[in-house]
Amino acid sequence: MVSVILIWIYMLFTCYVPGFTALGLLSGKERQIRSESGCLYAGIVIVTVYAQFFSLFHKVGLAANLLLLLLCAACLFVRGRQMAEHIRGVLLTVTPARAGAAVFLFFLFAYGTSTGIIHYDTGLYHAQSIRWIEEYGVVPGLGNLHSRLAYNSASFCLSALYSFAFLGGRSFHACAGFLAWLLAMVCAQGVFGRKGSKPVLSDLVRVMGVYYLLNIFDEMVSPASDYFMVLCVFFIVIRWLDLLERKEADWLPYALLCLLGVFTVTVKLSGALILLLALKPAVRMIKEKKGKEIALFLGLGVFSALPFLIRNVILSGYLVYPFTAIDLFSFDFKIPKGMADYDSREIQVWGRGFSDVSRYDEPVTKWFPQWAAGLDPVNKLFLVLAVSGLAVFVILCLRTLKRRSAERLDFLLLSGTMAANLLFWGMSAPLIRYGCVYLWVFPTLIWGFVYLGLSPETDRYRILILLIAVIGIYKAGTFGAETVRGAVPDYLVFQKDYENFETVSYELGGHTFYYPREGDRTGYRDFPASPAKAQEEMLRGDAIEDGFRDVIHTQDAENSEGKRG
C-alpha cells in the first residue's frame, strides 16, 4: 500500500503539471480552468501518448521517466505561477467534509490497488505485454510469438511508464487503481459539489459509477485494459452531463472530452463509437466558423491516436489488429491473415460465452438467447431495461423530429451514442467486462430521463434517495465484509506482485525463452515467454529487437530462394 501511495503521488505531479499546462494553452487567457480532475485526465492522456511515442524508439523505463520530469520542470518554469494560483483556488473551495472524503477514498483505493484478484488474462498476456515495453519498447512482429501480444493497448504503455521496474525490485501495476480513485472522487462530487437537493441525471450515472467501482475493487490490482476503458467512459458521460446540466455554452470543454474519447479508443476498441459525441463541438465550431480550432482539434485527435496505430503496425503488420478489413502493409513480420481472422472470431465467440470458434457466424437469433441466459440476475435486469429503453429512445427521437425542437438534442446525442456503443458491443463481443458501462448507463439515461421528467420533484427525490440508500447500505455492508475478510497485512507496504507460473526454458537463436509447463499462462517473471514453444525460424535476426515472423512466411521464402538458386 505504501508503494502504491508513493507511485500515486508521483503520478499526481507528473499528470497534473502537463495537464494544466496543456489546458491552459488550449483554453487561452479568456477561459478559466475550473476542474482539477480535468487537469489530471488531460495529463493522463498526454503522458500515455508520450509513453507510446517513447516506446517506438526505446524501452520505457528510467530514461522515459527522467525525460518526463524534465518536461514537467519546463512546464513549471512556464506556468508555475498559474498552477500555484489554481491549486490555491481549489484548496479555498475544499470543505472539511470534502477533504476528509478525499483522504479516505485515497487510502481506501490505494489499499484496494495493493491487493485483490489478479485477472486470468494478466498472467496470460497483460504482464508479458508490459514487460516487453519495459525491456524493448516495441518489437516487430511480436504477435507472431504470441498473438495476444499484438492486442495493443495504450494502457500497457502507461502501466510500463509507472511500473518502476527499472529499480530492479518488481514491476508495479497501480494505474488502473489510480483511475478508479479519480472516478470515485468525481462520483463523490455529486454529494459535496452541488448546491440544492434536486436529483439530476448525472447523479444517477454517478450511482452506476460507484456500483462499478465496488465491483472492480478487488480486481483493479490487475492492469487489464477493460478497467481503463470503462473508467474513462464513466468519466466522459458524467462530465458531459455536468456540462449540459449547467447549460455550458462554450464548445471547448466538450471538445476536450472528445479528445479523452480518442484516448479511450486507443485503450480498448470496444469504446470506438464514443467518438460520436464529437458531433456537438464540431457543429458548434462550424457554426461559429472556428476553422483554426477545427484543424487544431482534428490534429490533436490524430496525434493522440498516431502512436497507437504505429505500434499496431509494428506489432502485427495491421493498422488495427485483429481486424483485417484494413490491410495496407506487406511486411515480412506481418501476422498471417488467416491467423488474424481466427483471432478476431475467437474474441467474438468468447464474448458470447462460447469456446467453439466455428460458431462465429451463427445468426443472432441462435446465440443471443444462450448469451442472455448466461447473465447474472442484475445484468439480465439491465438487459431488459436496455432493450425496452431502445424503444423509448426511438419514440423520443420521433417526437423531437415531429415538434422540430432542439431542446432534447443534446440528451439524444449522448443517449444515442451510448445506444450505438451498446449495439456495437452487443453484436461484436458482448463479454460483460468489455461493455458493462453501456449496458448499465444507456438504460440509466433513458429511464432516468423519463422518471425525472414525469414524476413530481418532491416524490422523485424521496423515492430516489430511498432506493439509493437501500442499495447502498446493502452493497456497503457486503463490500466491507469482503474487504475485511480478504485483508492481508503484507500488502500494507508492498503491492501484491504479478502471479507467476512454472515454466520450461529453451534456447531460441542463442536466447532463453519460456513456455508454461501446464496451461497457457506464464506471468511476468519468466521472460520472454509464450503459451507454446516457438520455432527457430521465427526470429528475423540475431537480436530479439529484430523481431519475429510467422513460420509459414519464412518457409515459403526459403523455398523460393531454393528454387531461384
C-alpha positions as CSV (number, residue, x, y, z in Angstrom):
1,M,0.0,0.0,0.0
2,V,2.8,2.4,0.8
3,S,4.4,1.7,-2.6
4,V,1.1,2.4,-4.3
5,I,0.7,5.7,-2.4
6,L,4.2,6.8,-3.4
7,I,3.6,6.0,-7.1
8,W,0.2,7.8,-7.0
9,I,1.9,11.0,-5.5
10,Y,4.4,10.8,-8.4
11,M,1.5,10.3,-10.8
12,L,-0.4,13.3,-9.4
13,F,2.6,15.5,-10.0
14,T,3.6,14.2,-13.5
15,C,0.0,14.2,-14.7
16,Y,-1.3,17.4,-13.2
17,V,1.7,19.6,-14.4
18,P,1.5,18.8,-18.1
19,G,-2.3,18.5,-18.0
20,F,-2.7,22.0,-16.5
21,T,-0.2,23.4,-19.0
22,A,-2.0,21.9,-22.0
23,L,-5.4,23.0,-20.8
24,G,-4.0,26.5,-20.2
25,L,-2.6,26.7,-23.8
26,L,-5.9,25.4,-25.3
27,S,-8.2,27.5,-23.2
28,G,-6.4,30.8,-23.7
29,K,-6.5,33.8,-21.3
30,E,-10.2,34.4,-21.6
31,R,-11.1,31.0,-20.1
32,Q,-10.6,29.8,-16.6
33,I,-9.5,26.2,-15.8
34,R,-12.3,25.0,-13.4
35,S,-11.7,21.3,-12.8
36,E,-8.7,19.8,-11.1
37,S,-9.8,16.3,-12.2
38,G,-9.9,17.7,-15.8
39,C,-6.2,18.6,-15.4
40,L,-5.4,15.1,-14.2
41,Y,-7.3,13.4,-17.0
42,A,-5.6,15.7,-19.6
43,G,-2.3,14.8,-18.1
44,I,-3.0,11.1,-18.2
45,V,-3.8,11.4,-21.9
46,I,-0.6,13.4,-22.5
47,V,1.6,11.1,-20.5
48,T,0.2,8.0,-22.2
49,V,0.7,9.4,-25.7
50,Y,4.2,10.4,-24.6
51,A,5.0,6.8,-23.3
52,Q,3.7,5.3,-26.6
53,F,5.9,7.6,-28.7
54,F,8.9,6.9,-26.5
55,S,8.3,3.1,-26.9
56,L,8.8,3.5,-30.6
57,F,12.4,4.4,-30.1
58,H,13.5,3.0,-26.7
59,K,12.4,0.9,-23.8
60,V,10.0,2.6,-21.4
61,G,11.9,2.9,-18.1
62,L,14.3,5.2,-16.3
63,A,15.1,7.3,-19.4
64,A,11.4,7.9,-20.1
65,N,10.8,9.0,-16.5
66,L,13.8,11.3,-16.4
67,L,12.7,13.0,-19.7
68,L,9.1,13.2,-18.3
69,L,10.5,15.0,-15.2
70,L,12.4,17.4,-17.4
71,L,9.3,18.2,-19.4
72,C,7.4,18.8,-16.1
73,A,10.2,21.1,-15.0
74,A,9.8,23.1,-18.2
75,C,6.0,23.3,-17.7
76,L,6.6,24.6,-14.1
77,F,9.0,27.2,-15.5
78,V,6.4,28.4,-18.0
79,R,3.2,28.0,-16.0
80,G,4.3,27.6,-12.4
81,R,2.7,30.8,-11.1
82,Q,-0.7,29.9,-12.7
83,M,-0.5,26.4,-11.3
84,A,0.1,27.8,-7.8
85,E,-2.9,30.1,-8.2
86,H,-5.1,27.2,-9.5
87,I,-4.2,24.9,-6.6
88,R,-4.7,27.8,-4.1
89,G,-8.2,28.4,-5.6
90,V,-9.1,24.7,-5.4
91,L,-8.0,24.5,-1.7
92,L,-10.1,27.5,-0.8
93,T,-13.2,25.6,-2.0
94,V,-12.4,22.4,-0.1
95,T,-14.6,21.9,3.0
96,P,-13.5,19.7,5.9
97,A,-16.1,17.1,4.8
98,R,-14.8,17.1,1.3
99,A,-11.2,16.9,2.4
100,G,-12.0,14.0,4.7
101,A,-13.8,12.1,1.9
102,A,-10.9,12.7,-0.5
103,V,-8.3,11.4,2.0
104,F,-10.4,8.4,3.0
105,L,-11.0,7.5,-0.7
106,F,-7.3,7.9,-1.5
107,F,-6.2,5.4,1.2
108,L,-9.1,3.1,0.5
109,F,-8.4,2.8,-3.2
110,A,-4.6,2.6,-2.5
111,Y,-5.3,-0.4,-0.3
112,G,-7.6,-1.9,-2.9
113,T,-4.9,-1.5,-5.6
114,S,-2.4,-3.2,-3.3
115,T,-4.2,-6.5,-3.0
116,G,-7.0,-8.5,-4.7
117,I,-7.5,-10.9,-7.5
118,I,-5.1,-11.0,-10.4
119,H,-7.0,-11.3,-13.7
120,Y,-6.6,-14.5,-15.7
121,D,-5.5,-12.6,-18.8
122,T,-2.9,-10.7,-16.8
123,G,-0.9,-14.0,-16.4
124,L,-1.7,-14.9,-20.0
125,Y,-0.5,-11.7,-21.7
126,H,-1.0,-8.4,-19.8
127,A,2.1,-8.8,-17.7
128,Q,4.2,-10.0,-20.6
129,S,3.0,-7.1,-22.8
130,I,4.0,-4.6,-20.2
131,R,7.4,-6.3,-19.7
132,W,8.1,-6.2,-23.5
133,I,7.5,-2.4,-23.3
134,E,9.8,-2.1,-20.2
135,E,12.5,-4.2,-21.9
136,Y,12.3,-3.3,-25.6
137,G,9.6,-0.7,-26.2
138,V,8.2,-2.3,-29.3
139,V,9.4,-5.3,-31.3
140,P,8.4,-6.0,-35.0
141,G,6.0,-9.0,-35.4
142,L,5.7,-9.7,-31.7
143,G,2.3,-11.1,-32.3
144,N,3.8,-14.0,-34.2
145,L,5.4,-15.2,-31.0
146,H,2.0,-14.9,-29.2
147,S,-1.0,-13.4,-31.0
148,R,-2.3,-11.8,-27.8
149,L,0.9,-9.7,-27.5
150,A,-0.4,-7.9,-30.6
151,Y,-3.5,-6.8,-28.6
152,N,-2.1,-3.4,-28.3
153,S,-3.5,-1.1,-25.7
154,A,-2.3,2.4,-24.8
155,S,-2.9,1.4,-21.1
156,F,0.0,-1.0,-21.3
157,C,2.5,1.8,-22.1
158,L,1.0,3.9,-19.2
159,S,1.5,0.9,-16.9
160,A,5.1,0.4,-18.1
161,L,5.9,4.1,-17.5
162,Y,4.8,3.9,-13.9
163,S,5.9,0.4,-13.1
164,F,9.3,1.4,-11.8
165,A,10.7,-2.0,-12.9
166,F,14.0,-0.2,-13.7
167,L,14.6,0.0,-9.9
168,G,15.3,-3.8,-10.0
169,G,12.7,-4.9,-7.5
170,R,9.4,-5.6,-9.0
171,S,7.0,-4.2,-11.7
172,F,4.2,-2.3,-10.0
173,H,0.8,-2.0,-11.6
174,A,-1.1,0.8,-9.9
175,C,-2.5,2.8,-12.8
176,A,-6.0,1.2,-13.0
177,G,-6.5,1.9,-9.3
178,F,-5.4,5.5,-9.8
179,L,-8.1,6.0,-12.5
180,A,-10.6,4.2,-10.2
181,W,-9.8,6.6,-7.4
182,L,-10.2,9.6,-9.7
183,L,-13.7,8.3,-10.7
184,A,-14.5,7.8,-7.1
185,M,-13.6,11.5,-6.5
186,V,-15.8,12.6,-9.4
187,C,-18.7,10.5,-8.1
188,A,-18.2,12.0,-4.6
189,Q,-18.6,15.5,-6.1
190,G,-22.3,14.6,-6.6
191,V,-22.6,14.7,-2.8
192,F,-20.2,17.5,-1.9
193,G,-20.0,19.7,-5.0
194,R,-23.6,20.7,-5.9
195,K,-25.9,23.3,-4.3
196,G,-29.5,22.3,-3.9
197,S,-31.2,18.9,-3.4
198,K,-32.8,18.2,-6.8
199,P,-31.6,15.0,-8.3
200,V,-30.3,15.1,-11.9
201,L,-29.2,12.6,-14.5
202,S,-25.6,12.9,-13.6
203,D,-26.4,11.7,-10.1
204,L,-27.9,8.5,-11.5
205,V,-24.8,7.8,-13.6
206,R,-22.6,8.6,-10.6
207,V,-24.5,5.9,-8.7
208,M,-23.7,3.4,-11.5
209,G,-20.1,4.5,-11.4
210,V,-20.0,3.7,-7.7
211,Y,-21.6,0.3,-8.5
212,Y,-18.8,-0.4,-11.0
213,L,-16.1,0.7,-8.5
214,L,-17.5,-1.7,-5.9
215,N,-17.5,-4.5,-8.4
216,I,-13.8,-4.0,-9.5
217,F,-12.4,-3.0,-6.1
218,D,-10.9,-6.5,-5.6
219,E,-9.7,-6.7,-9.3
220,M,-8.2,-3.3,-10.1
221,V,-4.8,-4.6,-8.9
222,S,-4.6,-6.1,-12.5
223,P,-3.6,-3.8,-15.4
224,A,-6.4,-5.0,-17.6
225,S,-7.3,-2.6,-20.4
226,D,-11.1,-3.2,-19.8
227,Y,-10.9,-1.3,-16.5
228,F,-9.2,1.7,-18.1
229,M,-11.7,2.0,-20.9
230,V,-14.8,1.6,-18.6
231,L,-13.5,4.1,-16.1
232,C,-12.8,6.7,-18.8
233,V,-16.3,6.3,-20.4
234,F,-17.9,6.8,-17.0
235,F,-15.9,10.0,-16.5
236,I,-16.8,11.3,-20.0
237,V,-20.5,10.6,-19.6
238,I,-20.7,12.2,-16.1
239,R,-18.7,15.3,-17.1
240,W,-20.8,15.6,-20.3
241,L,-24.0,15.6,-18.2
242,D,-22.5,18.1,-15.8
243,L,-21.8,20.4,-18.7
244,L,-25.4,20.0,-20.0
245,E,-26.9,20.5,-16.6
246,R,-25.2,23.8,-16.0
247,K,-26.1,24.8,-19.6
248,E,-22.5,25.2,-20.7
249,A,-22.5,27.1,-23.9
250,D,-18.7,27.0,-24.7
251,W,-17.7,24.3,-27.1
252,L,-14.2,23.8,-25.7
253,P,-15.0,21.5,-22.7
254,Y,-17.0,19.2,-25.0
255,A,-14.1,19.1,-27.4
256,L,-11.6,18.3,-24.7
257,L,-13.8,15.4,-23.5
258,C,-13.8,14.1,-27.1
259,L,-10.0,14.1,-27.0
260,L,-10.4,11.9,-24.0
261,G,-12.7,9.7,-26.1
262,V,-9.9,9.3,-28.6
263,F,-7.6,8.1,-25.8
264,T,-10.4,5.7,-24.7
265,V,-10.5,4.1,-28.2
266,T,-6.7,3.5,-28.1
267,V,-7.2,1.8,-24.7
268,K,-9.9,-0.6,-25.9
269,L,-11.6,-0.7,-29.4
270,S,-14.9,-1.6,-27.8
271,G,-15.2,2.1,-26.9
272,A,-14.8,3.3,-30.5
273,L,-18.3,4.8,-31.0
274,I,-17.8,7.2,-28.1
275,L,-16.4,9.5,-30.7
276,L,-19.9,10.2,-32.0
277,L,-20.1,12.8,-29.2
278,A,-17.7,14.9,-31.3
279,L,-20.8,15.9,-33.4
280,K,-21.7,18.5,-30.7
281,P,-18.5,20.5,-30.5
282,A,-18.0,20.1,-34.3
283,V,-21.3,21.6,-35.1
284,R,-20.7,24.5,-32.7
285,M,-17.3,25.2,-34.2
286,I,-18.7,25.1,-37.7
287,K,-21.5,27.5,-36.8
288,E,-19.0,29.9,-35.2
289,K,-16.7,29.5,-38.2
290,K,-13.8,28.3,-36.0
291,G,-11.7,27.0,-38.8
292,K,-8.4,27.1,-37.0
293,E,-9.8,25.4,-33.9
294,I,-11.4,22.7,-36.0
295,A,-8.0,22.0,-37.6
296,L,-6.3,22.1,-34.2
297,F,-8.6,19.6,-32.6
298,L,-8.6,17.3,-35.6
299,G,-4.8,17.4,-35.5
300,L,-4.7,16.7,-31.7
301,G,-7.0,13.7,-32.2
302,V,-4.9,12.3,-35.0
303,F,-1.7,12.9,-33.0
304,S,-3.2,11.2,-29.9
305,A,-4.1,8.1,-32.0
306,L,-0.9,8.0,-34.1
307,P,1.5,6.2,-31.8
308,F,-1.2,3.6,-31.0
309,L,-1.7,2.9,-34.8
310,I,2.1,2.8,-35.4
311,R,2.5,0.3,-32.6
312,N,-0.3,-1.8,-34.1
313,V,1.5,-1.9,-37.4
314,I,4.9,-2.8,-35.8
315,L,3.5,-5.5,-33.5
316,S,1.2,-7.2,-36.1
317,G,1.5,-5.7,-39.6
318,Y,-2.1,-4.4,-39.4
319,L,-3.3,-0.9,-38.6
320,V,-5.9,-2.3,-36.2
321,Y,-5.3,-5.9,-35.1
322,P,-7.0,-8.4,-35.4
323,F,-9.3,-6.7,-37.9
324,T,-8.0,-7.5,-41.4
325,A,-10.6,-5.4,-43.4
326,I,-8.0,-2.6,-43.3
327,D,-5.0,-4.4,-44.9
328,L,-2.4,-1.8,-46.0
329,F,1.0,-3.4,-45.4
330,S,3.1,-6.3,-46.5
331,F,6.0,-6.5,-44.0
332,D,7.8,-9.8,-43.6
333,F,6.8,-9.8,-39.9
334,K,3.1,-9.4,-40.7
335,I,0.8,-11.9,-38.9
336,P,-0.9,-14.2,-41.5
337,K,-4.4,-13.1,-42.4
338,G,-5.8,-16.5,-41.5
339,M,-4.4,-16.3,-38.0
340,A,-5.7,-12.7,-37.5
341,D,-9.1,-13.7,-38.8
342,Y,-9.2,-16.7,-36.4
343,D,-8.2,-14.4,-33.5
344,S,-11.0,-12.0,-34.4
345,R,-13.5,-14.8,-34.5
346,E,-12.2,-16.2,-31.2
347,I,-12.7,-12.9,-29.5
348,Q,-16.2,-12.6,-30.9
349,V,-17.2,-16.1,-29.9
350,W,-15.6,-15.9,-26.5
351,G,-17.5,-12.7,-25.8
352,R,-20.8,-14.6,-26.5
353,G,-19.8,-17.2,-23.9
354,F,-18.7,-20.0,-26.2
355,S,-15.4,-21.7,-26.9
356,D,-16.2,-23.2,-30.3
357,V,-14.8,-20.8,-32.9
358,S,-16.9,-22.4,-35.6
359,R,-20.0,-20.7,-34.1
360,Y,-18.8,-17.2,-35.1
361,D,-21.2,-16.8,-38.0
362,E,-24.3,-18.0,-36.1
363,P,-27.3,-15.8,-36.5
364,V,-28.2,-13.5,-33.6
365,T,-31.5,-15.4,-33.1
366,K,-29.4,-18.5,-32.2
367,W,-26.6,-17.2,-30.0
368,F,-28.4,-14.3,-28.3
369,P,-30.8,-16.3,-26.1
370,Q,-28.0,-18.5,-24.9
371,W,-25.8,-15.5,-24.1
372,A,-28.7,-13.7,-22.3
373,A,-29.5,-16.8,-20.3
374,G,-25.9,-16.9,-19.0
375,L,-26.1,-13.4,-17.5
376,D,-26.4,-12.9,-13.7
377,P,-29.7,-11.5,-12.4
378,V,-28.5,-7.9,-12.2
379,N,-27.3,-7.8,-15.8
380,K,-30.4,-9.6,-17.0
381,L,-32.5,-6.8,-15.5
382,F,-30.3,-4.2,-17.2
383,L,-30.6,-6.0,-20.5
384,V,-34.4,-5.8,-20.2
385,L,-34.2,-2.1,-19.3
386,A,-31.7,-1.5,-22.2
387,V,-33.8,-3.3,-24.9
388,S,-37.0,-1.6,-23.7
389,G,-35.0,1.7,-23.5
390,L,-34.1,1.4,-27.2
391,A,-37.9,1.6,-28.0
392,V,-38.2,4.6,-25.7
393,F,-35.2,6.2,-27.4
394,V,-36.8,5.8,-30.8
395,I,-40.1,7.4,-29.5
396,L,-38.2,10.3,-28.1
397,C,-36.4,10.8,-31.4
398,L,-39.6,10.7,-33.4
399,R,-41.3,13.2,-31.0
400,T,-38.4,15.5,-31.3
401,L,-38.5,15.4,-35.1
402,K,-42.2,16.0,-35.1
403,R,-42.0,19.0,-32.9
404,R,-38.9,20.3,-34.6
405,S,-37.5,21.1,-31.2
406,A,-33.8,21.4,-30.4
407,E,-34.5,21.1,-26.6
408,R,-33.7,17.4,-26.4
409,L,-30.9,17.2,-29.0
410,D,-28.1,17.2,-26.5
411,F,-29.6,14.4,-24.5
412,L,-30.5,12.4,-27.6
413,L,-26.9,12.7,-28.8
414,L,-25.5,11.4,-25.5
415,S,-28.0,8.6,-25.1
416,G,-27.8,7.8,-28.8
417,T,-24.0,7.5,-28.6
418,M,-24.4,5.1,-25.6
419,A,-27.0,3.1,-27.6
420,A,-24.7,2.9,-30.6
421,N,-21.9,1.6,-28.3
422,L,-24.3,-0.8,-26.7
423,L,-25.3,-2.3,-30.1
424,F,-21.7,-2.3,-31.4
425,W,-20.6,-4.2,-28.3
426,G,-23.6,-6.5,-28.3
427,M,-23.2,-7.5,-31.9
428,S,-19.4,-8.0,-31.7
429,A,-18.0,-9.4,-28.5
430,P,-20.6,-8.9,-25.7
431,L,-18.5,-10.0,-22.8
432,I,-19.8,-8.1,-19.7
433,R,-16.4,-6.7,-18.7
434,Y,-15.9,-5.3,-22.2
435,G,-19.1,-3.3,-22.2
436,C,-20.9,-3.2,-18.9
437,V,-20.7,0.6,-18.9
438,Y,-23.0,0.7,-22.0
439,L,-25.4,-2.0,-20.6
440,W,-25.8,0.0,-17.4
441,V,-25.5,3.6,-18.5
442,F,-27.8,3.6,-21.5
443,P,-30.9,2.4,-19.6
444,T,-29.9,4.7,-16.7
445,L,-30.0,7.7,-19.0
446,I,-33.2,6.7,-20.8
447,W,-35.3,5.6,-17.8
448,G,-33.8,8.2,-15.6
449,F,-34.8,10.9,-18.1
450,V,-38.4,9.5,-18.2
451,Y,-38.5,9.2,-14.4
452,L,-37.2,12.7,-13.6
453,G,-39.4,14.2,-16.3
454,L,-42.7,12.7,-15.3
455,S,-42.6,12.4,-11.5
456,P,-43.2,15.4,-9.2
457,E,-39.9,16.8,-7.8
458,T,-40.7,16.0,-4.2
459,D,-41.7,12.4,-4.9
460,R,-38.9,11.7,-7.3
461,Y,-36.4,13.0,-4.8
462,R,-37.7,10.9,-1.8
463,I,-38.1,7.7,-3.8
464,L,-34.6,8.1,-5.4
465,I,-32.9,8.7,-2.1
466,L,-34.7,5.8,-0.5
467,L,-33.8,3.5,-3.4
468,I,-30.1,4.5,-3.4
469,A,-29.9,4.3,0.4
470,V,-31.3,0.7,0.5
471,I,-29.0,-0.5,-2.3
472,G,-26.0,1.5,-0.9
473,I,-26.4,0.0,2.6
474,Y,-26.5,-3.5,1.2
475,K,-23.6,-3.0,-1.1
476,A,-21.5,-1.2,1.5
477,G,-22.1,-4.0,4.0
478,T,-21.1,-6.8,1.6
479,F,-18.2,-4.7,0.3
480,G,-16.9,-4.0,3.9
481,A,-17.3,-7.7,4.9
482,E,-15.3,-8.9,1.8
483,T,-12.6,-6.2,2.3
484,V,-12.1,-7.2,5.9
485,R,-12.2,-10.9,5.2
486,G,-9.6,-10.6,2.4
487,A,-7.3,-8.2,4.3
488,V,-3.6,-9.2,4.2
489,P,-1.1,-7.3,6.4
490,D,1.8,-8.0,4.0
491,Y,0.2,-5.7,1.4
492,L,0.1,-2.6,3.7
493,V,3.7,-1.9,2.4
494,F,4.2,-3.6,-0.9
495,Q,1.6,-4.2,-3.7
496,K,0.7,-7.7,-4.5
497,D,3.0,-9.0,-7.2
498,Y,2.1,-10.5,-10.5
499,E,1.2,-14.2,-10.5
500,N,4.0,-16.4,-11.9
501,F,3.7,-19.9,-13.1
502,E,6.0,-22.9,-13.6
503,T,7.7,-22.7,-17.0
504,V,10.1,-24.7,-19.1
505,S,13.1,-22.9,-20.6
506,Y,14.6,-23.4,-24.1
507,E,17.1,-21.8,-26.4
508,L,15.9,-19.8,-29.4
509,G,18.7,-18.1,-31.5
510,G,21.0,-18.1,-28.5
511,H,18.4,-16.5,-26.3
512,T,16.5,-18.2,-23.4
513,F,12.7,-18.3,-23.9
514,Y,10.0,-19.9,-21.8
515,Y,6.7,-21.6,-22.1
516,P,4.3,-22.9,-19.4
517,R,4.7,-26.4,-18.1
518,E,0.9,-26.6,-17.8
519,G,-1.9,-24.5,-19.2
520,D,-1.2,-21.3,-21.1
521,R,-0.1,-18.7,-18.5
522,T,3.4,-17.7,-17.7
523,G,3.1,-14.5,-15.7
524,Y,5.7,-11.7,-15.5
525,R,8.9,-13.2,-14.1
526,D,10.0,-15.6,-16.8
527,F,10.6,-13.5,-19.9
528,P,10.3,-13.7,-22.9
529,A,7.5,-16.3,-22.8
530,S,4.6,-17.6,-24.8
531,P,2.0,-20.3,-24.3
532,A,3.7,-22.7,-26.7
533,K,7.4,-23.3,-27.7
534,A,8.4,-21.1,-30.6
535,Q,10.3,-22.3,-33.6
536,E,13.8,-21.2,-34.5
537,E,12.7,-19.9,-37.9
538,M,10.5,-17.2,-36.3
539,L,13.5,-15.0,-35.4
540,R,14.1,-12.2,-38.0
541,G,17.7,-11.7,-36.9
542,D,20.3,-12.4,-34.2
543,A,18.8,-9.9,-31.7
544,I,15.4,-10.1,-30.2
545,E,14.9,-6.5,-31.2
546,D,14.9,-7.7,-34.8
547,G,11.5,-9.2,-34.1
548,F,9.6,-12.3,-35.2
549,R,7.9,-13.5,-38.3
550,D,5.5,-16.3,-39.0
551,V,7.0,-19.7,-39.7
552,I,4.8,-20.3,-42.8
553,H,6.1,-17.0,-44.4
554,T,9.7,-17.9,-43.5
555,Q,9.4,-21.4,-45.0
556,D,7.8,-20.1,-48.2
557,A,10.6,-17.5,-48.6
558,E,13.3,-20.2,-48.1
559,N,11.6,-22.4,-50.7
560,S,11.5,-19.6,-53.2
561,E,15.2,-18.8,-52.7
562,G,16.0,-22.5,-53.2
563,K,14.1,-22.6,-56.5
564,R,15.8,-19.4,-57.7
565,G,19.2,-20.9,-56.7
